[in-house]
Amino acid sequence: MFFVYAISSLYRNYIYVGMTDNLERRVQQHNDGKEKTTKPYLPYILLYSESIDNRIDARTREKYWKSGTGKRQLRQMRESLNN
């Protein structure tokens, strides 16, 4: 089982999309500042996640969420949380 997820910085305009086999651990790693890419934008909330049976399909979904259309949808999700 794999998870595709999006986290959103609480204080900055930054959304990160990734893939993992352990969602709780991965989000914690981001919030602990252990990831070079996301460390400057701490702290994070989990904005979106989905579980997928295999790595190939998970990678396809991750690519979608990183695309222009996917990022636009994630921004809309973040905006709905703020309203």
Residue pairs with C-beta under 8 A, 6 or more apart in sequence:
1 21
1 51
1 52
1 53
2 19
2 20
2 21
2 51
2 52
2 53
2 54
2 55
2 58
3 19
3 20
3 21
3 22
3 23
3 26
3 49
3 50
3 51
3 52
3 58
4 17
4 18
4 19
4 49
4 50
4 52
4 58
4 61
4 62
4 65
5 17
5 18
5 19
5 20
5 23
5 26
5 27
5 46
5 47
5 48
5 49
5 50
6 15
6 16
6 17
6 18
6 46
6 47
6 48
6 49
6 65
6 74
6 77
7 15
7 16
7 18
7 27
7 30
7 38
7 44
7 45
7 46
7 47
8 14
8 15
8 16
8 44
8 45
8 47
8 74
8 78
9 15
9 41
9 42
9 43
9 44
10 43
10 44
10 45
11 41
11 43
12 41
14 38
14 41
15 47
15 71
15 74
15 75
15 78
16 30
16 37
16 38
16 41
16 44
17 62
17 65
17 66
17 70
17 71
17 74
18 26
18 62
19 55
19 58
19 59
19 61
19 62
20 26
23 46
23 49
27 44
27 46
29 35
30 38
30 42
30 44
31 42
31 43
31 44
33 39
33 42
38 44
47 74
47 77
47 78
47 81
48 65
48 74
48 77
50 61
52 58
52 61
64 70
65 71
65 73
65 74
